[in-house]
C-alpha cells in the first residue's frame, strides 16, 4: 500500500492498519529509524483514533434510538390528543372560550352539523372476572365522532351511560358475574345524537362454572 492510499481508507480500515503498524514499530523502533518516543506517539494516536471511532458509533446508535423513541412518542401523542380533543369538541358543556384558551379554533358556526349515524354490529363479549368488551362498526360515521355506551339490567329499565370513546371498542369492568346485562351504543358530535344501536345482551359467566350445556 502506498502512503498516498492511507487517506483513502475507511475509518475502520485506517484504524486497523495504524494499530498494526504502531505495534510492529514499537517492538523495534530503531529498525525503522525512529525513537521509542516517536513510536509511542504513533501507538497513542492509533489508540485514540480507535477510541473515537467507538465513541462515534455509540453516539450514532444512541441517536438512532433517540430518534425512534421521539417518532414513536410523537405518533402516540397525536393519537391521544386527537382522541381527547375530538371528545372535547363533541362535549356541549365545553365553551368556545375554553377551547380558545388551549390555542385551538372554536367550533365552526357557519355549517350545519351532520347528525351522526347509528353504530352497527354491536357485540358484547363477557369475561368471568366481571369485565365486558363491547365492539361495533362505525356505520358510516367519520372520525371525530364520540360513541356513548349504555348498559342496563336484563329488564332494560335502567339504561345509563357506562363509558365513552372515539374508538370502535371499549372494555368495561365491575359487573357482577352471573348477572345478565344489555348494552347499546349511539354516536354523538357537536351536540347531535344518532339513534341507539340494536341491543346486545350478555350473561357474565361465574368463575369456575362451565357455560356448556
C-alpha positions in Angstrom: 0.0 0.0 0.0 1.3 3.5 -0.9 1.4 6.2 1.6 -1.0 8.2 -0.5 -3.6 5.5 -0.1 -3.8 5.9 3.7 -6.1 8.8 3.4 -8.5 6.9 1.1 -9.1 4.1 3.7 -12.3 3.9 5.6 -12.1 4.8 9.3 -12.2 1.2 10.4 -9.5 0.2 7.8 -7.3 3.1 8.8 -7.6 2.3 12.5 -6.7 -1.4 12.0 -3.7 -0.6 9.7 -2.4 2.1 12.0 -2.7 -0.1 15.1 -0.8 -2.9 13.3 1.9 -0.6 12.1 2.3 1.0 15.6 2.6 -2.4 17.2 5.3 -3.5 14.8 7.3 -0.3 15.0 7.0 -0.1 18.8 8.6 -3.6 19.1 11.8 -2.3 17.4 11.7 1.5 16.8 15.4 1.7 15.8 14.8 -0.8 13.0 12.5 1.7 11.3 14.7 4.7 12.0 12.5 6.0 14.8 13.0 6.7 18.5 11.0 5.0 21.2 9.0 8.2 22.0 8.1 8.6 18.3 6.9 5.0 18.2 4.9 5.6 21.4 3.3 8.7 19.9 2.2 6.6 16.9 0.8 4.0 19.2 -1.0 6.6 21.3 -2.7 8.3 18.4 -3.7 5.0 16.9 -5.4 4.0 20.2 -7.0 7.5 20.5 -8.4 7.1 16.9 -9.8 3.7 17.7 -11.5 5.1 20.9 -13.0 8.0 18.9 -14.5 5.5 16.4 -16.1 3.5 19.2 -17.5 6.7 20.8 -18.8 7.9 17.4 -20.5 4.5 16.8 -22.1 4.5 20.3 -23.3 8.1 19.7 -24.8 7.0 16.3 -26.7 4.1 17.9 -27.9 6.3 20.7 -29.1 9.0 18.2 -31.0 6.4 16.1 -32.6 5.0 19.3 -33.4 8.5 20.5 -34.9 9.4 17.1 -37.0 6.3 17.0 -38.3 7.0 20.5 -39.1 10.6 19.5 -41.0 9.5 16.4 -42.9 6.8 18.4 -43.8 9.3 21.2 -44.9 11.9 18.6 -47.2 9.3 17.0 -48.7 8.3 20.3 -49.1 12.0 21.4 -51.0 12.8 18.2 -53.2 9.8 18.6 -54.1 10.5 22.2 -54.6 14.3 21.6 -56.7 13.7 18.6 -59.0 11.3 20.6 -59.4 13.5 23.6 -59.6 16.9 21.8 -62.3 15.5 19.5 -64.1 14.3 22.6 -63.8 17.9 24.0 -65.2 19.4 20.8 -68.1 17.0 21.0 -69.0 17.9 24.6 -71.6 20.7 24.5 -70.7 21.9 28.0 -67.2 22.9 26.8 -67.5 26.5 25.7 -65.8 28.2 22.7 -63.8 30.5 25.1 -62.5 27.4 26.9 -61.5 25.8 23.6 -59.7 29.0 22.6 -57.6 29.1 25.9 -55.9 26.0 24.5 -54.9 27.8 21.4 -57.4 26.0 19.2 -60.1 27.3 16.8 -63.6 27.3 18.2 -66.3 25.1 16.8 -67.5 26.1 13.3 -70.8 28.0 13.4 -71.0 28.5 9.6 -72.0 25.0 8.7 -74.9 22.8 9.7 -73.7 19.9 11.8 -74.3 16.5 10.4 -76.4 14.1 12.5 -74.2 11.1 13.4 -75.1 7.7 12.0 -76.3 4.8 14.2 -73.4 2.4 15.1 -73.9 -1.1 13.8 -72.9 -4.7 14.6 -72.7 -4.2 18.3 -71.2 -7.2 20.1 -70.6 -7.6 23.8 -68.1 -10.3 25.0 -68.3 -11.1 28.7 -65.5 -12.5 30.9 -65.7 -14.3 34.2 -63.8 -11.6 36.0 -66.7 -9.1 35.5 -65.3 -7.2 32.5 -67.1 -6.9 29.2 -65.6 -5.8 25.9 -68.0 -4.1 23.5 -67.2 -3.6 19.8 -69.1 -2.1 16.9 -68.7 -0.7 13.4 -68.9 3.0 12.6 -72.0 2.6 10.4 -70.7 5.4 8.1 -69.6 7.8 10.8 -66.5 9.9 10.1 -63.6 10.4 12.6 -64.2 12.8 15.4 -67.5 11.2 16.5 -67.8 10.1 20.1 -69.6 6.9 21.0 -71.7 6.6 24.1 -72.0 3.1 25.5 -75.0 2.5 27.7 -75.8 -0.5 29.9 -78.9 -1.8 31.6 -80.1 -4.8 33.7 -82.0 -7.6 32.0 -85.4 -5.9 32.1 -83.9 -2.8 30.3 -85.4 -0.5 32.8 -82.4 1.5 33.9 -80.2 2.5 31.0 -77.2 4.6 31.9 -74.0 5.7 30.2 -71.2 3.5 31.3 -68.4 4.7 29.0 -67.5 7.0 26.1 -64.8 6.7 23.5 -63.8 7.8 20.0 -62.7 4.2 19.1 -64.8 1.3 17.9 -64.4 -0.7 21.1 -64.4 -0.3 24.9 -63.7 -2.6 27.8 -65.8 -2.0 30.9 -65.3 -3.5 34.4 -67.1 -4.0 37.6 -70.0 -6.1 36.5 -71.3 -8.9 38.8 -70.7 -12.4 37.4 -73.9 -14.3 36.9 -76.0 -11.2 36.2 -77.4 -10.7 32.7 -76.8 -7.3 31.1 -77.8 -5.3 28.0 -75.6 -2.9 26.1 -76.3 -0.4 23.3 -74.3 2.4 21.6 -75.1 5.7 20.0 -72.9 8.3 18.2 -72.7 12.0 19.1 -70.9 15.0 17.7 -71.4 18.7 18.3 -74.5 18.1 20.4 -76.2 15.9 17.9 -77.0 12.3 18.5 -77.7 9.2 16.4 -80.4 6.7 17.2 -79.4 3.9 19.5 -77.9 0.7 18.1 -79.7 -2.6 18.5 -79.1 -4.0 22.0 -76.5 -6.6 22.7 -77.4 -8.9 25.6 -74.9 -11.0 27.5 -74.6 -13.3 30.5 -71.5 -12.7 32.5 -70.1 -16.2 33.4 -69.4 -17.1 37.0 -65.7 -18.0 37.6 -65.2 -21.8 37.7 -68.5 -22.7 36.1 -68.8 -24.1 32.6 -71.2 -22.5 30.1 -71.5 -25.7 28.1 -74.9 -27.4 28.1 
